[in-house]
Amino acid sequence: MTMWVFGYGSLLWNPGFPVARSERATLHGFARSFCMSSIHHRGTEEKPGLVLALDEQANASCTGLALAVEAGHEDRTLQELRERELISSAYVERMLDVHLESGGVVNAVTYVIDADHVQYCGGMPLEEQARIIAHAVGGRGPNDEYLYNTAEHLAEIGLRDHDLEWLAQRVRDITA
């Protein structure tokens, strides 16, 4: 049985595991947003950055990639994803149905934000997000690099995210 992972942020451009197949897919009931304060990967406890998370919202949807893990790599992939994504317990690992562009539905490992966690910061105005992203740096590098990579890879697969496009331009203006 194929193990699927739903990518909507850094997993689009840095899955960190062998991908046998990828396809555009949509997850209903969640919105992609910079609603998680990053104190490890793209910021510090003293100067947090922001990373994308899936924020549960009744009428929302998020389109990203369904990533099929190469056969034989399932256990290691899950272990490494947990080390990466569950570093501070702000994400919750869930198995959720994602709708493939080709018409099928697969159950995928998906990391969503815990809205009760201290790192949850949903509803922040875009201008404030831009100011934070423009200046934060964490263990995996600058926060703006994370934003630019995600926005560029969404564009490469033909997906538009107007908030990310606006943020990318605004952060470029701030750092110019």
N, C-alpha and C positions, 0 to 999 in steps of 0.2 A: 504494500500500500504506500502510495506517495505521500511524503510529508511536505506540506505547503507552509510558507511563511508569507504574511502580508507586509509589504514594504511601502511606506508612505513618506519617509524622511531619509535618513542616512542609509537605510538598507537599500534604497534605490541605487546609490552610487558606491556603496561599500558594504555589500552583504556579509562578507567575512566567512562565507561558506561556499562550497561548490554548488552552482546552480545548474540543474539539468535543463530547465525550461522556465521561461518567464512570460507572463501575459498580463496585459492591462486588466485590472479588476476593480470592482467597486464594493465598498463596505457601507451598508446602510445603518443609520442610527448614530453615526459618529462624524465629527468634523476635525480636519487636520488644522492645528493652530499652535502657535508658540505659547502654550499654556503651562509649561513646566520650567521652573527655575533650575538651571544647571549649575551644580556646585562641584562637579568632577570633570566632565568631558569638555565643556565649553565655557566654564567659569570656575570660580572658587567660592568657598563659603564667605569670604570677605567681599568678593565682587562677583556675584552670580551672573551667569549668562542666561540665555533662553534656548530651549530646544523644542522641537515639535513633539506633539503627542496627539493622540486621538481622544477628543473630548466628547463624551456621550451627550447627544442632543437628538431629541425625538425625530425631527424632520430633516436631519442633515444626512449627508453622504460624503464619502471620501474615495476618490479614485487614485489608485497607485498600481503596484505590481504584485501579482501572485507569483511567488518564487518557489519552484519545485526543487527540493533538496535532492542532490545526486544520490542515487541508491547506495547504501552502505555508509553514508555519512550522517545519518539521522541522529544518533545518540550524541556524537561529538558536536554536531551543529546545535542541538538543543542545549547542551552544556555550555557552549561558548556564547550562545545568545543570552542565556540566563546570567552569565558573568558580566556581559556587556550591558544588558538592558535592565537588570534588576539590582544594580549596584547600590541604590539607595531606597529601594522599595517604593518609589514614586510611580513606577509602571506596575501594572497588573498583567500577568500572562493569561490570555484567554484563547479558547478555540472558538473562532467565529466563522460564519459562512460568508464567503466573498463571491461575488458574481463575476465570472470571467466574461471578457468582452466577446468571446466565441459562443457564449450562451450557457455554459455549464456553471455549476456551483461547486466550490471546494471548501472544505473546512480547514482553516489556516491558523497557525500560531500567530497571535496578534498581541501587540503590547499597547495597552490603553492606559491613560492617566487615572490614578486614584484621586478623585476630586476631594477626598478628605485628607490627603497627605499635605504636609507643610510646604512642599515644593510646588503645589498646584497654584497657578496664578492666572486662571482663565478670566477673560473679559478685559484684559489690559488694553488700553488704546494703542493703535498701531504706532503712533509717534513715540510713545514711551518704549515700545518694543524695539523700535529702530535705534533709539539712544542707547539702550542696554546692549543690543547686538553689536553696535559699532565699536564698543570699547572692551567687551569681555574676552578673556582668554582663559582656557582651561587645559587640562592634561592632554587633550587631543587636538589642541590648537585654537586659533582665533574663532570666535563665534560667527564673525561675518563670513568666514570661509565655509562654515556649515550651511549658512543661509544661501550663499552663492551656488555651492555645489548642488544643493537640493533644488533650487529654482532652475538651474541649468539642466539638470537631469529630467525634471518634469517637462520642460520644454522639448528636450530630445525625444521623449516618448509621446509628444503631442498633447500634453495635458497643460491646461492653463489654471493657475491658482493666482487670482488677482491680488490677494493680500500679500503673497510671497513676492510677486512681481513688484508691487508697490514698495514693500520693505527693502528688496534688493536695491532698487533705485534710490530710495531715501538713505539707506546706509552708505551707498557710494557717495552721495552728496555730503553726508556728515563727515566721512573720512577723507574727502578730497582735499 
